């Protein structure tokens, strides 16, 4: 119980949730536009690789590394867009291909770019200091979660409300939702559906690039094969569990970040427990979340069917 209430665990949960939430935002926008984007894992991998490469080549400049990761991953996402928009390929198959491609590309380029195999650590990185917010020092919960965090964490929190406003109040956001609901109807209303789809894929690439940059240059200061560790699929899970709502997705991401932080604490405090079992905690949680989400959807659909059946029965009684 003391672990659950530990402030350092919750601060770590926010840090761990940040790359998941950024990637989830990209996945959410694609889903709103009717695109099933499961290439998030591959996008984050590319963001990690490019950001570390740029930091290494620029003498440790993390800002340029993050910019390179964002732009480079957005460009990489165009391949996915070309596949699903231009050539109308199956979204799931295209996503799997993009994930495999990212793994192959980064493994192949490690030798010529980093002169290393499997793992490359940044020795000359100039870390971005955490942001101190004195006005939050006396606010119990926010002080723990937000104060003395990276600027990327703060930007991600602000991004929750930006996306919420964009999807509800702006013409662009309403166009995205309209295309996801019915592309044909949106086209008849004069909305350029392909143009909007290209934009959400580019945004998903940019968000994942920032997620990869944050993971590789701020949290870890390295690039290694498999370092993303399924965070892209976790991001998709948070979108489903968060009911495709920015705030819901944020809370779901925090839940997974907390599970990851707890697993690390258990590994440190209980060395007798197998590491492989501890590392399974976030993935077990993902399975539980998806199961609960599927059951709740089924119950909602069953409730709607029962309501329709009752309404029809009442109409028949009135007629007779």
ChimeraX commands (.cxc) that place a marker at each C-alpha (Angstrom):
marker #1 position 0.00,0.00,0.00 radius 0.5
marker #1 position 2.91,2.35,0.75 radius 0.5
marker #1 position 4.13,1.92,-2.84 radius 0.5
marker #1 position 0.76,3.01,-4.21 radius 0.5
marker #1 position 0.83,6.22,-2.14 radius 0.5
marker #1 position 4.49,6.98,-2.79 radius 0.5
marker #1 position 4.89,10.39,-4.47 radius 0.5
marker #1 position 7.96,9.28,-6.41 radius 0.5
marker #1 position 5.98,6.39,-7.92 radius 0.5
marker #1 position 3.29,8.77,-9.17 radius 0.5
marker #1 position 5.88,11.17,-10.56 radius 0.5
marker #1 position 7.47,8.21,-12.35 radius 0.5
marker #1 position 4.02,7.16,-13.58 radius 0.5
marker #1 position 3.53,10.56,-15.24 radius 0.5
marker #1 position 6.94,10.29,-16.92 radius 0.5
marker #1 position 6.16,6.78,-18.11 radius 0.5
marker #1 position 2.70,7.76,-19.32 radius 0.5
marker #1 position 3.96,10.68,-21.42 radius 0.5
marker #1 position 5.30,8.74,-24.45 radius 0.5
marker #1 position 2.24,6.47,-24.35 radius 0.5
marker #1 position -0.11,9.46,-24.29 radius 0.5
marker #1 position 1.69,11.28,-27.12 radius 0.5
marker #1 position 1.51,8.16,-29.29 radius 0.5
marker #1 position -2.13,7.65,-28.29 radius 0.5
marker #1 position -2.97,11.14,-29.52 radius 0.5
marker #1 position -1.73,10.18,-32.98 radius 0.5
marker #1 position -3.68,6.95,-32.85 radius 0.5
marker #1 position -6.79,8.83,-31.65 radius 0.5
marker #1 position -6.73,11.32,-34.52 radius 0.5
marker #1 position -6.34,8.52,-37.05 radius 0.5
marker #1 position -9.23,6.60,-35.46 radius 0.5
marker #1 position -11.44,9.70,-35.57 radius 0.5
marker #1 position -10.74,9.92,-39.31 radius 0.5
marker #1 position -11.56,6.26,-39.88 radius 0.5
marker #1 position -7.96,5.01,-40.07 radius 0.5
marker #1 position -6.86,2.05,-37.97 radius 0.5
marker #1 position -3.26,2.96,-37.24 radius 0.5
marker #1 position -1.37,0.17,-35.50 radius 0.5
marker #1 position 1.96,1.35,-36.91 radius 0.5
marker #1 position 2.49,3.46,-33.78 radius 0.5
marker #1 position 5.17,1.13,-32.42 radius 0.5
marker #1 position 7.18,1.52,-35.61 radius 0.5
marker #1 position 6.72,5.28,-35.64 radius 0.5
marker #1 position 8.05,5.58,-32.07 radius 0.5
marker #1 position 11.04,3.40,-32.98 radius 0.5
marker #1 position 11.92,5.69,-35.88 radius 0.5
marker #1 position 11.52,8.72,-33.60 radius 0.5
marker #1 position 13.90,7.17,-31.06 radius 0.5
marker #1 position 16.52,6.39,-33.70 radius 0.5
marker #1 position 16.44,9.74,-35.50 radius 0.5
marker #1 position 16.49,11.81,-32.31 radius 0.5
marker #1 position 19.48,9.90,-30.91 radius 0.5
marker #1 position 21.28,10.20,-34.27 radius 0.5
marker #1 position 20.68,13.97,-34.39 radius 0.5
marker #1 position 21.76,14.45,-30.76 radius 0.5
marker #1 position 24.93,12.49,-31.46 radius 0.5
marker #1 position 25.74,14.46,-34.62 radius 0.5
marker #1 position 25.03,17.88,-33.06 radius 0.5
marker #1 position 27.20,17.44,-29.99 radius 0.5
marker #1 position 24.42,16.56,-27.57 radius 0.5
marker #1 position 21.72,19.08,-28.51 radius 0.5
marker #1 position 18.46,17.52,-27.29 radius 0.5
marker #1 position 16.29,20.29,-28.74 radius 0.5
marker #1 position 17.56,19.58,-32.25 radius 0.5
marker #1 position 17.22,15.86,-31.52 radius 0.5
marker #1 position 13.54,16.26,-30.67 radius 0.5
marker #1 position 12.96,18.41,-33.75 radius 0.5
marker #1 position 14.68,15.81,-35.91 radius 0.5
marker #1 position 12.63,13.02,-34.36 radius 0.5
marker #1 position 9.35,14.87,-34.95 radius 0.5
marker #1 position 10.09,15.83,-38.56 radius 0.5
marker #1 position 11.75,12.54,-39.48 radius 0.5
marker #1 position 8.93,10.40,-38.11 radius 0.5
marker #1 position 6.32,12.58,-39.80 radius 0.5
marker #1 position 8.12,11.98,-43.11 radius 0.5
marker #1 position 8.30,8.23,-42.35 radius 0.5
marker #1 position 4.54,8.19,-41.68 radius 0.5
marker #1 position 3.97,9.30,-45.28 radius 0.5
marker #1 position 4.80,5.73,-46.34 radius 0.5
marker #1 position 1.86,4.52,-44.27 radius 0.5
marker #1 position -0.32,7.24,-45.75 radius 0.5
marker #1 position 0.71,6.26,-49.26 radius 0.5
marker #1 position -0.25,2.67,-48.51 radius 0.5
marker #1 position -3.67,3.21,-46.91 radius 0.5
marker #1 position -4.81,6.36,-48.76 radius 0.5
marker #1 position -3.27,6.14,-52.21 radius 0.5
marker #1 position -3.22,2.37,-52.70 radius 0.5
marker #1 position -6.20,1.55,-50.42 radius 0.5
marker #1 position -4.38,-1.29,-48.68 radius 0.5
marker #1 position -5.66,-3.01,-45.56 radius 0.5
marker #1 position -4.88,-0.82,-42.56 radius 0.5
marker #1 position -3.85,-3.69,-40.27 radius 0.5
marker #1 position -1.52,-5.29,-42.81 radius 0.5
marker #1 position 0.00,-1.91,-43.68 radius 0.5
marker #1 position 0.56,-1.22,-39.98 radius 0.5
marker #1 position 2.32,-4.55,-39.45 radius 0.5
marker #1 position 4.51,-3.87,-42.48 radius 0.5
marker #1 position 5.45,-0.43,-41.13 radius 0.5
marker #1 position 6.40,-1.89,-37.74 radius 0.5
marker #1 position 8.57,-4.56,-39.35 radius 0.5
marker #1 position 10.14,-1.99,-41.68 radius 0.5
marker #1 position 11.07,0.31,-38.80 radius 0.5
marker #1 position 12.75,-2.55,-36.93 radius 0.5
marker #1 position 14.70,-3.59,-40.02 radius 0.5
marker #1 position 15.76,-0.05,-40.94 radius 0.5
marker #1 position 16.98,0.88,-37.45 radius 0.5
marker #1 position 18.88,-2.39,-36.97 radius 0.5
marker #1 position 20.53,-2.02,-40.37 radius 0.5
marker #1 position 21.51,1.65,-39.83 radius 0.5
marker #1 position 22.95,1.18,-36.33 radius 0.5
marker #1 position 26.32,0.03,-37.66 radius 0.5
marker #1 position 26.94,2.86,-40.19 radius 0.5
marker #1 position 25.41,5.63,-38.04 radius 0.5
marker #1 position 26.40,4.69,-34.48 radius 0.5
marker #1 position 29.24,2.22,-35.14 radius 0.5
marker #1 position 27.45,-0.10,-32.72 radius 0.5
marker #1 position 25.19,-3.15,-32.70 radius 0.5
marker #1 position 22.10,-3.54,-30.56 radius 0.5
marker #1 position 22.78,-0.66,-28.16 radius 0.5
marker #1 position 24.17,2.87,-28.43 radius 0.5
marker #1 position 24.44,5.17,-25.41 radius 0.5
marker #1 position 24.74,8.94,-25.74 radius 0.5
marker #1 position 27.86,10.10,-23.91 radius 0.5
marker #1 position 27.76,13.79,-24.81 radius 0.5
marker #1 position 24.07,14.55,-24.30 radius 0.5
marker #1 position 23.11,17.94,-22.81 radius 0.5
marker #1 position 20.04,17.11,-20.75 radius 0.5
marker #1 position 17.10,19.50,-20.60 radius 0.5
marker #1 position 16.54,20.44,-16.93 radius 0.5
marker #1 position 13.10,19.79,-15.40 radius 0.5
marker #1 position 10.71,22.71,-15.12 radius 0.5
marker #1 position 10.09,23.99,-11.59 radius 0.5
marker #1 position 6.69,25.60,-10.95 radius 0.5
marker #1 position 6.81,27.32,-7.53 radius 0.5
marker #1 position 3.08,28.14,-7.53 radius 0.5
marker #1 position 2.29,24.40,-7.45 radius 0.5
marker #1 position 4.41,23.62,-4.38 radius 0.5
marker #1 position 1.42,23.92,-2.03 radius 0.5
marker #1 position -1.04,22.08,-4.30 radius 0.5
marker #1 position -0.95,18.46,-3.04 radius 0.5
marker #1 position -1.76,16.35,-6.11 radius 0.5
marker #1 position -0.56,18.62,-8.92 radius 0.5
marker #1 position 2.75,19.27,-7.18 radius 0.5
marker #1 position 3.53,15.55,-7.24 radius 0.5
marker #1 position 2.31,14.89,-10.77 radius 0.5
marker #1 position 3.38,18.02,-12.64 radius 0.5
marker #1 position 6.07,19.95,-10.76 radius 0.5
marker #1 position 9.74,19.33,-11.61 radius 0.5
marker #1 position 8.87,17.39,-14.74 radius 0.5
marker #1 position 10.25,17.71,-18.25 radius 0.5
marker #1 position 8.90,20.40,-20.52 radius 0.5
marker #1 position 7.64,17.60,-22.77 radius 0.5
marker #1 position 5.42,16.36,-19.93 radius 0.5
marker #1 position 3.94,19.83,-19.48 radius 0.5
marker #1 position 3.42,20.21,-23.23 radius 0.5
marker #1 position 1.65,16.84,-23.34 radius 0.5
marker #1 position -0.72,17.88,-20.55 radius 0.5
marker #1 position -1.56,21.10,-22.41 radius 0.5
marker #1 position -2.03,19.07,-25.58 radius 0.5
marker #1 position -4.92,17.18,-23.95 radius 0.5
marker #1 position -6.99,20.36,-23.83 radius 0.5
marker #1 position -5.82,21.54,-27.25 radius 0.5
marker #1 position -7.02,18.30,-28.83 radius 0.5
marker #1 position -10.26,18.42,-26.88 radius 0.5
marker #1 position -10.96,21.92,-28.16 radius 0.5
marker #1 position -9.84,21.10,-31.69 radius 0.5
marker #1 position -12.11,18.08,-32.04 radius 0.5
marker #1 position -15.15,19.84,-30.59 radius 0.5
marker #1 position -14.88,23.45,-31.69 radius 0.5
marker #1 position -12.76,23.79,-34.82 radius 0.5
marker #1 position -13.71,23.20,-38.44 radius 0.5
marker #1 position -10.74,20.90,-38.91 radius 0.5
marker #1 position -11.68,18.72,-35.94 radius 0.5
marker #1 position -15.30,18.48,-37.05 radius 0.5
marker #1 position -14.11,17.51,-40.54 radius 0.5
marker #1 position -11.96,14.73,-39.06 radius 0.5
marker #1 position -14.95,13.34,-37.13 radius 0.5
marker #1 position -17.25,13.68,-40.14 radius 0.5
marker #1 position -14.88,11.67,-42.34 radius 0.5
marker #1 position -14.62,8.95,-39.69 radius 0.5
marker #1 position -18.39,8.67,-39.47 radius 0.5
marker #1 position -19.08,8.72,-43.22 radius 0.5
marker #1 position -16.45,9.60,-45.80 radius 0.5
marker #1 position -19.07,9.66,-48.59 radius 0.5
marker #1 position -21.28,12.14,-46.75 radius 0.5
marker #1 position -18.25,14.29,-45.93 radius 0.5
marker #1 position -17.20,14.30,-49.59 radius 0.5
marker #1 position -20.68,15.35,-50.65 radius 0.5
marker #1 position -20.45,18.24,-48.18 radius 0.5
marker #1 position -17.27,19.44,-49.88 radius 0.5
marker #1 position -14.72,18.07,-47.41 radius 0.5
marker #1 position -11.48,16.82,-48.99 radius 0.5
marker #1 position -11.33,13.50,-47.15 radius 0.5
marker #1 position -7.96,12.38,-48.49 radius 0.5
marker #1 position -6.36,15.69,-47.55 radius 0.5
marker #1 position -7.66,15.39,-43.99 radius 0.5
marker #1 position -6.50,11.76,-43.76 radius 0.5
marker #1 position -3.01,12.75,-44.89 radius 0.5
marker #1 position -2.94,15.43,-42.21 radius 0.5
marker #1 position -3.93,13.11,-39.35 radius 0.5
marker #1 position -1.32,10.56,-40.41 radius 0.5
marker #1 position 1.33,13.30,-40.48 radius 0.5
marker #1 position 0.21,14.47,-37.04 radius 0.5
marker #1 position 0.34,10.90,-35.73 radius 0.5
marker #1 position 3.90,10.63,-37.05 radius 0.5
marker #1 position 4.86,13.93,-35.40 radius 0.5
marker #1 position 3.35,12.93,-32.05 radius 0.5
marker #1 position 5.06,9.54,-32.16 radius 0.5
marker #1 position 8.33,11.24,-33.14 radius 0.5
marker #1 position 8.10,13.40,-30.04 radius 0.5
marker #1 position 7.24,10.32,-27.97 radius 0.5
marker #1 position 10.31,8.53,-29.31 radius 0.5
marker #1 position 12.50,11.58,-28.74 radius 0.5
marker #1 position 11.31,11.89,-25.15 radius 0.5
marker #1 position 11.87,8.19,-24.52 radius 0.5
marker #1 position 15.35,8.02,-26.03 radius 0.5
marker #1 position 16.88,11.37,-25.08 radius 0.5
marker #1 position 15.16,12.45,-21.86 radius 0.5
marker #1 position 14.27,9.17,-20.12 radius 0.5
marker #1 position 16.99,6.78,-21.33 radius 0.5
marker #1 position 19.72,8.70,-23.28 radius 0.5
marker #1 position 20.22,5.76,-25.61 radius 0.5
marker #1 position 18.91,3.79,-28.54 radius 0.5
marker #1 position 18.57,0.03,-28.40 radius 0.5
marker #1 position 16.80,-2.55,-30.48 radius 0.5
marker #1 position 13.35,-3.22,-29.02 radius 0.5
marker #1 position 13.47,-0.27,-26.63 radius 0.5
marker #1 position 9.91,0.79,-27.50 radius 0.5
marker #1 position 8.72,-2.48,-25.90 radius 0.5
marker #1 position 5.18,-2.44,-27.24 radius 0.5
marker #1 position 4.33,1.12,-26.13 radius 0.5
marker #1 position 2.63,1.70,-29.47 radius 0.5
marker #1 position 0.20,-1.16,-28.90 radius 0.5
marker #1 position -0.33,0.08,-25.34 radius 0.5
marker #1 position -1.18,3.48,-26.82 radius 0.5
marker #1 position -3.84,1.88,-29.02 radius 0.5
marker #1 position -5.22,0.13,-25.92 radius 0.5
marker #1 position -5.51,3.45,-24.09 radius 0.5
marker #1 position -7.46,4.93,-27.01 radius 0.5
marker #1 position -9.98,2.08,-26.85 radius 0.5
marker #1 position -10.21,2.11,-23.06 radius 0.5
marker #1 position -10.41,5.91,-23.02 radius 0.5
marker #1 position -13.52,5.75,-25.25 radius 0.5
marker #1 position -11.78,7.75,-28.01 radius 0.5
marker #1 position -11.87,10.88,-25.83 radius 0.5
marker #1 position -8.69,12.93,-25.12 radius 0.5
marker #1 position -9.33,13.13,-21.36 radius 0.5
marker #1 position -10.26,9.44,-21.13 radius 0.5
marker #1 position -7.14,8.51,-23.09 radius 0.5
marker #1 position -5.03,10.65,-20.71 radius 0.5
marker #1 position -6.35,8.82,-17.64 radius 0.5
marker #1 position -5.88,5.44,-19.32 radius 0.5
marker #1 position -2.28,6.37,-20.20 radius 0.5
marker #1 position -1.64,7.39,-16.59 radius 0.5
marker #1 position -3.00,4.01,-15.50 radius 0.5
marker #1 position -0.47,2.21,-17.71 radius 0.5
marker #1 position 2.30,4.54,-16.59 radius 0.5
marker #1 position 1.43,3.74,-12.99 radius 0.5
marker #1 position 1.48,0.00,-13.72 radius 0.5
marker #1 position 4.94,0.38,-15.25 radius 0.5
marker #1 position 6.17,2.43,-12.27 radius 0.5
marker #1 position 4.79,-0.13,-9.83 radius 0.5
marker #1 position 6.49,-2.98,-11.69 radius 0.5
marker #1 position 9.83,-1.14,-11.43 radius 0.5
marker #1 position 9.35,-0.55,-7.70 radius 0.5
marker #1 position 8.46,-4.20,-7.12 radius 0.5
marker #1 position 11.57,-5.25,-9.01 radius 0.5
marker #1 position 13.73,-2.96,-6.84 radius 0.5
marker #1 position 12.14,-3.78,-3.49 radius 0.5
marker #1 position 11.49,-7.50,-4.05 radius 0.5
marker #1 position 14.61,-8.83,-5.78 radius 0.5
marker #1 position 13.45,-12.42,-5.24 radius 0.5
marker #1 position 10.62,-12.00,-7.74 radius 0.5
marker #1 position 11.53,-12.98,-11.30 radius 0.5
marker #1 position 12.16,-9.96,-13.53 radius 0.5
marker #1 position 10.19,-11.52,-16.37 radius 0.5
marker #1 position 7.10,-11.78,-14.16 radius 0.5
marker #1 position 7.36,-8.18,-13.02 radius 0.5
marker #1 position 7.77,-6.89,-16.58 radius 0.5
marker #1 position 4.50,-8.61,-17.50 radius 0.5
marker #1 position 2.43,-6.30,-15.25 radius 0.5
marker #1 position 1.69,-3.56,-17.86 radius 0.5
marker #1 position 0.83,-6.15,-20.51 radius 0.5
marker #1 position -1.47,-8.07,-18.20 radius 0.5
marker #1 position -3.16,-4.78,-17.43 radius 0.5
marker #1 position -3.54,-4.13,-21.17 radius 0.5
marker #1 position -5.31,-7.49,-21.61 radius 0.5
marker #1 position -7.60,-6.76,-18.65 radius 0.5
marker #1 position -8.41,-3.30,-20.00 radius 0.5
marker #1 position -9.26,-4.61,-23.47 radius 0.5
marker #1 position -11.45,-7.34,-21.98 radius 0.5
marker #1 position -13.34,-4.84,-19.82 radius 0.5
marker #1 position -13.74,-2.50,-22.80 radius 0.5
marker #1 position -15.08,-5.31,-25.01 radius 0.5
marker #1 position -17.55,-6.42,-22.32 radius 0.5
marker #1 position -18.78,-2.87,-21.71 radius 0.5
marker #1 position -19.31,-2.36,-25.46 radius 0.5
marker #1 position -21.26,-5.59,-25.58 radius 0.5
marker #1 position -23.41,-4.53,-22.63 radius 0.5
marker #1 position -24.09,-1.15,-24.20 radius 0.5
marker #1 position -25.10,-2.77,-27.48 radius 0.5
marker #1 position -27.30,-5.27,-25.63 radius 0.5
marker #1 position -28.95,-2.40,-23.74 radius 0.5
marker #1 position -29.65,-0.55,-26.97 radius 0.5
marker #1 position -31.14,-3.67,-28.54 radius 0.5
marker #1 position -33.36,-4.23,-25.50 radius 0.5
marker #1 position -34.51,-0.59,-25.61 radius 0.5
marker #1 position -35.37,-0.86,-29.31 radius 0.5
marker #1 position -37.25,-4.11,-28.67 radius 0.5
marker #1 position -39.28,-2.47,-25.86 radius 0.5
marker #1 position -40.07,0.55,-28.03 radius 0.5
marker #1 position -41.25,-1.70,-30.85 radius 0.5
marker #1 position -43.37,-3.73,-28.42 radius 0.5
marker #1 position -44.98,-0.55,-27.09 radius 0.5
marker #1 position -45.79,0.62,-30.62 radius 0.5
marker #1 position -47.40,-2.71,-31.43 radius 0.5
marker #1 position -49.51,-2.49,-28.27 radius 0.5
marker #1 position -50.68,1.00,-29.22 radius 0.5
marker #1 position -51.60,-0.14,-32.73 radius 0.5
marker #1 position -53.60,-3.10,-31.42 radius 0.5
marker link #1:1,2 radius 0.2
marker link #1:2,3 radius 0.2
marker link #1:3,4 radius 0.2
marker link #1:4,5 radius 0.2
marker link #1:5,6 radius 0.2
marker link #1:6,7 radius 0.2
marker link #1:7,8 radius 0.2
marker link #1:8,9 radius 0.2
marker link #1:9,10 radius 0.2
marker link #1:10,11 radius 0.2
marker link #1:11,12 radius 0.2
marker link #1:12,13 radius 0.2
marker link #1:13,14 radius 0.2
marker link #1:14,15 radius 0.2
marker link #1:15,16 radius 0.2
marker link #1:16,17 radius 0.2
marker link #1:17,18 radius 0.2
marker link #1:18,19 radius 0.2
marker link #1:19,20 radius 0.2
marker link #1:20,21 radius 0.2
marker link #1:21,22 radius 0.2
marker link #1:22,23 radius 0.2
marker link #1:23,24 radius 0.2
marker link #1:24,25 radius 0.2
marker link #1:25,26 radius 0.2
marker link #1:26,27 radius 0.2
marker link #1:27,28 radius 0.2
marker link #1:28,29 radius 0.2
marker link #1:29,30 radius 0.2
marker link #1:30,31 radius 0.2
marker link #1:31,32 radius 0.2
marker link #1:32,33 radius 0.2
marker link #1:33,34 radius 0.2
marker link #1:34,35 radius 0.2
marker link #1:35,36 radius 0.2
marker link #1:36,37 radius 0.2
marker link #1:37,38 radius 0.2
marker link #1:38,39 radius 0.2
marker link #1:39,40 radius 0.2
marker link #1:40,41 radius 0.2
marker link #1:41,42 radius 0.2
marker link #1:42,43 radius 0.2
marker link #1:43,44 radius 0.2
marker link #1:44,45 radius 0.2
marker link #1:45,46 radius 0.2
marker link #1:46,47 radius 0.2
marker link #1:47,48 radius 0.2
marker link #1:48,49 radius 0.2
marker link #1:49,50 radius 0.2
marker link #1:50,51 radius 0.2
marker link #1:51,52 radius 0.2
marker link #1:52,53 radius 0.2
marker link #1:53,54 radius 0.2
marker link #1:54,55 radius 0.2
marker link #1:55,56 radius 0.2
marker link #1:56,57 radius 0.2
marker link #1:57,58 radius 0.2
marker link #1:58,59 radius 0.2
marker link #1:59,60 radius 0.2
marker link #1:60,61 radius 0.2
marker link #1:61,62 radius 0.2
marker link #1:62,63 radius 0.2
marker link #1:63,64 radius 0.2
marker link #1:64,65 radius 0.2
marker link #1:65,66 radius 0.2
marker link #1:66,67 radius 0.2
marker link #1:67,68 radius 0.2
marker link #1:68,69 radius 0.2
marker link #1:69,70 radius 0.2
marker link #1:70,71 radius 0.2
marker link #1:71,72 radius 0.2
marker link #1:72,73 radius 0.2
marker link #1:73,74 radius 0.2
marker link #1:74,75 radius 0.2
marker link #1:75,76 radius 0.2
marker link #1:76,77 radius 0.2
marker link #1:77,78 radius 0.2
marker link #1:78,79 radius 0.2
marker link #1:79,80 radius 0.2
marker link #1:80,81 radius 0.2
marker link #1:81,82 radius 0.2
marker link #1:82,83 radius 0.2
marker link #1:83,84 radius 0.2
marker link #1:84,85 radius 0.2
marker link #1:85,86 radius 0.2
marker link #1:86,87 radius 0.2
marker link #1:87,88 radius 0.2
marker link #1:88,89 radius 0.2
marker link #1:89,90 radius 0.2
marker link #1:90,91 radius 0.2
marker link #1:91,92 radius 0.2
marker link #1:92,93 radius 0.2
marker link #1:93,94 radius 0.2
marker link #1:94,95 radius 0.2
marker link #1:95,96 radius 0.2
marker link #1:96,97 radius 0.2
marker link #1:97,98 radius 0.2
marker link #1:98,99 radius 0.2
marker link #1:99,100 radius 0.2
marker link #1:100,101 radius 0.2
marker link #1:101,102 radius 0.2
marker link #1:102,103 radius 0.2
marker link #1:103,104 radius 0.2
marker link #1:104,105 radius 0.2
marker link #1:105,106 radius 0.2
marker link #1:106,107 radius 0.2
marker link #1:107,108 radius 0.2
marker link #1:108,109 radius 0.2
marker link #1:109,110 radius 0.2
marker link #1:110,111 radius 0.2
marker link #1:111,112 radius 0.2
marker link #1:112,113 radius 0.2
marker link #1:113,114 radius 0.2
marker link #1:114,115 radius 0.2
marker link #1:115,116 radius 0.2
marker link #1:116,117 radius 0.2
marker link #1:117,118 radius 0.2
marker link #1:118,119 radius 0.2
marker link #1:119,120 radius 0.2
marker link #1:120,121 radius 0.2
marker link #1:121,122 radius 0.2
marker link #1:122,123 radius 0.2
marker link #1:123,124 radius 0.2
marker link #1:124,125 radius 0.2
marker link #1:125,126 radius 0.2
marker link #1:126,127 radius 0.2
marker link #1:127,128 radius 0.2
marker link #1:128,129 radius 0.2
marker link #1:129,130 radius 0.2
marker link #1:130,131 radius 0.2
marker link #1:131,132 radius 0.2
marker link #1:132,133 radius 0.2
marker link #1:133,134 radius 0.2
marker link #1:134,135 radius 0.2
marker link #1:135,136 radius 0.2
marker link #1:136,137 radius 0.2
marker link #1:137,138 radius 0.2
marker link #1:138,139 radius 0.2
marker link #1:139,140 radius 0.2
marker link #1:140,141 radius 0.2
marker link #1:141,142 radius 0.2
marker link #1:142,143 radius 0.2
marker link #1:143,144 radius 0.2
marker link #1:144,145 radius 0.2
marker link #1:145,146 radius 0.2
marker link #1:146,147 radius 0.2
marker link #1:147,148 radius 0.2
marker link #1:148,149 radius 0.2
marker link #1:149,150 radius 0.2
marker link #1:150,151 radius 0.2
marker link #1:151,152 radius 0.2
marker link #1:152,153 radius 0.2
marker link #1:153,154 radius 0.2
marker link #1:154,155 radius 0.2
marker link #1:155,156 radius 0.2
marker link #1:156,157 radius 0.2
marker link #1:157,158 radius 0.2
marker link #1:158,159 radius 0.2
marker link #1:159,160 radius 0.2
marker link #1:160,161 radius 0.2
marker link #1:161,162 radius 0.2
marker link #1:162,163 radius 0.2
marker link #1:163,164 radius 0.2
marker link #1:164,165 radius 0.2
marker link #1:165,166 radius 0.2
marker link #1:166,167 radius 0.2
marker link #1:167,168 radius 0.2
marker link #1:168,169 radius 0.2
marker link #1:169,170 radius 0.2
marker link #1:170,171 radius 0.2
marker link #1:171,172 radius 0.2
marker link #1:172,173 radius 0.2
marker link #1:173,174 radius 0.2
marker link #1:174,175 radius 0.2
marker link #1:175,176 radius 0.2
marker link #1:176,177 radius 0.2
marker link #1:177,178 radius 0.2
marker link #1:178,179 radius 0.2
marker link #1:179,180 radius 0.2
marker link #1:180,181 radius 0.2
marker link #1:181,182 radius 0.2
marker link #1:182,183 radius 0.2
marker link #1:183,184 radius 0.2
marker link #1:184,185 radius 0.2
marker link #1:185,186 radius 0.2
marker link #1:186,187 radius 0.2
marker link #1:187,188 radius 0.2
marker link #1:188,189 radius 0.2
marker link #1:189,190 radius 0.2
marker link #1:190,191 radius 0.2
marker link #1:191,192 radius 0.2
marker link #1:192,193 radius 0.2
marker link #1:193,194 radius 0.2
marker link #1:194,195 radius 0.2
marker link #1:195,196 radius 0.2
marker link #1:196,197 radius 0.2
marker link #1:197,198 radius 0.2
marker link #1:198,199 radius 0.2
marker link #1:199,200 radius 0.2
marker link #1:200,201 radius 0.2
marker link #1:201,202 radius 0.2
marker link #1:202,203 radius 0.2
marker link #1:203,204 radius 0.2
marker link #1:204,205 radius 0.2
marker link #1:205,206 radius 0.2
marker link #1:206,207 radius 0.2
marker link #1:207,208 radius 0.2
marker link #1:208,209 radius 0.2
marker link #1:209,210 radius 0.2
marker link #1:210,211 radius 0.2
marker link #1:211,212 radius 0.2
marker link #1:212,213 radius 0.2
marker link #1:213,214 radius 0.2
marker link #1:214,215 radius 0.2
marker link #1:215,216 radius 0.2
marker link #1:216,217 radius 0.2
marker link #1:217,218 radius 0.2
marker link #1:218,219 radius 0.2
marker link #1:219,220 radius 0.2
marker link #1:220,221 radius 0.2
marker link #1:221,222 radius 0.2
marker link #1:222,223 radius 0.2
marker link #1:223,224 radius 0.2
marker link #1:224,225 radius 0.2
marker link #1:225,226 radius 0.2
marker link #1:226,227 radius 0.2
marker link #1:227,228 radius 0.2
marker link #1:228,229 radius 0.2
marker link #1:229,230 radius 0.2
marker link #1:230,231 radius 0.2
marker link #1:231,232 radius 0.2
marker link #1:232,233 radius 0.2
marker link #1:233,234 radius 0.2
marker link #1:234,235 radius 0.2
marker link #1:235,236 radius 0.2
marker link #1:236,237 radius 0.2
marker link #1:237,238 radius 0.2
marker link #1:238,239 radius 0.2
marker link #1:239,240 radius 0.2
marker link #1:240,241 radius 0.2
marker link #1:241,242 radius 0.2
marker link #1:242,243 radius 0.2
marker link #1:243,244 radius 0.2
marker link #1:244,245 radius 0.2
marker link #1:245,246 radius 0.2
marker link #1:246,247 radius 0.2
marker link #1:247,248 radius 0.2
marker link #1:248,249 radius 0.2
marker link #1:249,250 radius 0.2
marker link #1:250,251 radius 0.2
marker link #1:251,252 radius 0.2
marker link #1:252,253 radius 0.2
marker link #1:253,254 radius 0.2
marker link #1:254,255 radius 0.2
marker link #1:255,256 radius 0.2
marker link #1:256,257 radius 0.2
marker link #1:257,258 radius 0.2
marker link #1:258,259 radius 0.2
marker link #1:259,260 radius 0.2
marker link #1:260,261 radius 0.2
marker link #1:261,262 radius 0.2
marker link #1:262,263 radius 0.2
marker link #1:263,264 radius 0.2
marker link #1:264,265 radius 0.2
marker link #1:265,266 radius 0.2
marker link #1:266,267 radius 0.2
marker link #1:267,268 radius 0.2
marker link #1:268,269 radius 0.2
marker link #1:269,270 radius 0.2
marker link #1:270,271 radius 0.2
marker link #1:271,272 radius 0.2
marker link #1:272,273 radius 0.2
marker link #1:273,274 radius 0.2
marker link #1:274,275 radius 0.2
marker link #1:275,276 radius 0.2
marker link #1:276,277 radius 0.2
marker link #1:277,278 radius 0.2
marker link #1:278,279 radius 0.2
marker link #1:279,280 radius 0.2
marker link #1:280,281 radius 0.2
marker link #1:281,282 radius 0.2
marker link #1:282,283 radius 0.2
marker link #1:283,284 radius 0.2
marker link #1:284,285 radius 0.2
marker link #1:285,286 radius 0.2
marker link #1:286,287 radius 0.2
marker link #1:287,288 radius 0.2
marker link #1:288,289 radius 0.2
marker link #1:289,290 radius 0.2
marker link #1:290,291 radius 0.2
marker link #1:291,292 radius 0.2
marker link #1:292,293 radius 0.2
marker link #1:293,294 radius 0.2
marker link #1:294,295 radius 0.2
marker link #1:295,296 radius 0.2
marker link #1:296,297 radius 0.2
marker link #1:297,298 radius 0.2
marker link #1:298,299 radius 0.2
marker link #1:299,300 radius 0.2
marker link #1:300,301 radius 0.2
marker link #1:301,302 radius 0.2
marker link #1:302,303 radius 0.2
marker link #1:303,304 radius 0.2
marker link #1:304,305 radius 0.2
marker link #1:305,306 radius 0.2
marker link #1:306,307 radius 0.2
marker link #1:307,308 radius 0.2
marker link #1:308,309 radius 0.2
marker link #1:309,310 radius 0.2
marker link #1:310,311 radius 0.2
marker link #1:311,312 radius 0.2
marker link #1:312,313 radius 0.2
marker link #1:313,314 radius 0.2
marker link #1:314,315 radius 0.2
marker link #1:315,316 radius 0.2
marker link #1:316,317 radius 0.2
marker link #1:317,318 radius 0.2
marker link #1:318,319 radius 0.2
marker link #1:319,320 radius 0.2
view
